Amino acid sequence: MSELSKRVTQKDIARVVGVDNSTVSLALRNHPGIPEATRERILKAAAELGYRPDPMLGALASYRVRTRPTQFHGTLAWLTNWDGWREIPHYLDYFGGAGEQAQRHGFRLEEFRLAAKGMSSERMAGILKARGISGILVCPIWTNSAVRFPWHDFASVAFGYTLATPLHMVTSAHAHACATVTKRLIECGRRRIGFCLLPTHNRRVDNNYLSAWLGTLCQAGLEAPPVFDEKRPLAEIREWIARNRIDAVISGAHGDGIGSTPGLVRMKKIGLAIPDELAMGCPSLDRADSPVSGIYENSQQIGRVATDFLVGMLHRGERGIPASRQRILVEGSWCRGTTMPA
């Protein structure tokens, strides 16, 4: 008898358990609409019968989904626990890219606010369940901490490192970005490359910027000047640059940091010629046309990748905190800018 003729099908499982084929299909994907007792019976029967998904049929089903007109499947939750996220360009781009990709998969992305008055994690979970929402994208939280939430009932994907709960996560390739910027500065002939970022900025990316800068300098046989905080007064930054003979800086380009547009104006006002006297590079640009040289993160693409991963989890029936967390790193692109020599 051929291997194909011996293959156990979902129809065989349905016959043994006494349910219809659609119930088996949903149960094998851990769909929340199937009662737990029924799901356990189906999974037990599948194991006893030796059921294995047919990869060719799975590929065919995937092909049919891609080629037929997109149908509305429901809503995905954009879960936030603070309202300040809308003031951060990267996070707005996560949301925009994720919402765009959700539509391609037949979903709509909607914000759900844990910070709303009278809201609790239990109440929020109840709202999501009542609306049939099983997939959650977790907006970055402001401080590195866990969010008490019944994750076991949902498929969830986080952005960045600030959520202590070990969910699957998608973020920028921060270490690769900072290493690339540092190497570009070295290629420009700079040998005293300083690191001047907000300490909180580096902590929020799991210290990837600092470690990549140090590692790249070490590999090039260059000394690492003392690290400095870009929020210090400009006079102190000027003194730090002069005292350590710094000819290039890894900096931020957000808010009023030294690599931001107003920051560059202030740096020139204190007598620093950029890029001739001091070159600058940023590993986390939020604009592809930034005047600062560095890596454009393309946060919309990060949002799209996170949505693809979440939809895949829903199709596979994955719920809860994973036994083995996956981190997906999305590389950005080089922005020429004007703060490095040609």
C-alpha positions, 0 to 999 in steps of 0.5 A: 500500500502506498504512503498516500493511501495510508495517510490519515485525513481530517475526515477519518478523525471526524468519523472517529470522534463523531463530529463534522470535518469543519470542527476537526479543522478548527480544533487542530488550529486551536480555534477558541470557538471549539469547546476545550473538551471537544478539542482535547478529544479531537487532538487525542484521536488525531494522535492515536490515529497518527494524523500528520498534516499534508504539506502539499494540501497545505500549500494548495490551500495557501495558494487558494487563499492568496489568489482569491479575492480577500474576504473579511475575517475579523479584527486584530487588536492593537493593544496599548497601555499608554496614550503617548505612543501616538507621539512617537513616529516609529510606533505610528509607522508600526501601526500604519504598516500593520493595519495595511498588511492586516487589510491584505489578509482580510482583517481590520486593525483596531486599537484597544486601550488598557489605559482607558478609565475603568479598564482592567486586563480581565475586562479587556480580555472579555471584550476581545473574546466577546468580539471574537478577536483572537489576535493581538499586536502589542504596541511597545510600552514605555518602561521595561515591564510585564503586562498582566494579561491572560495571554493564554487565550490569544495569539500575540506578537510584541514590538521591541524589547520593552515588554518583559512577557516573553511573547514572539517579537518583531523589531529593527535589527538594532545591532546591525544598524549601529555596526553599519553606521560605525563602519561607515564612519570608520570608512570615512577616516574617523578614528575617535568615534564617540557614543552619545545617545540617551541611556534610556534609548539604548536600554529600550533596545536591549543595549544593542546599540552600545554593544554593536558600537563597542564590538565594531571599534574593537574589531577595528583596533580602535579605542572607545571614548567614554560614553556620553548622554546626548541630553547633557547641556551643549557646553558639556557635550562640546567639552566632551568632544574636545577632551576626547578628541572625538571626530565622529559621533553615534547619536539619536535623531529624535526630539531635541537630541544632538542629531535632530534638526534643531540639535544640528543647528545648536551644534553648529552654533557652538562652533562645530562644523558638520561633517568636516570637523565632526561627522554624525550617524544615527542607527534609528532614523524615522525618515528615509529623507533625513538630513542625518546620515544613518539607518532608516528603520522602515518601521512600516515594514516592521509592522507588516512583518509582525502582522504576517507573523500574527496571521500565521499564528492564527492559522496554526492555532498558536495561543499563549506564551510560547515555549520558545520565543522567536525574535524577528529582526528587520533590517533597515536601509542606508540614508545618505544624509549630509552629516558624513563626508562624501 
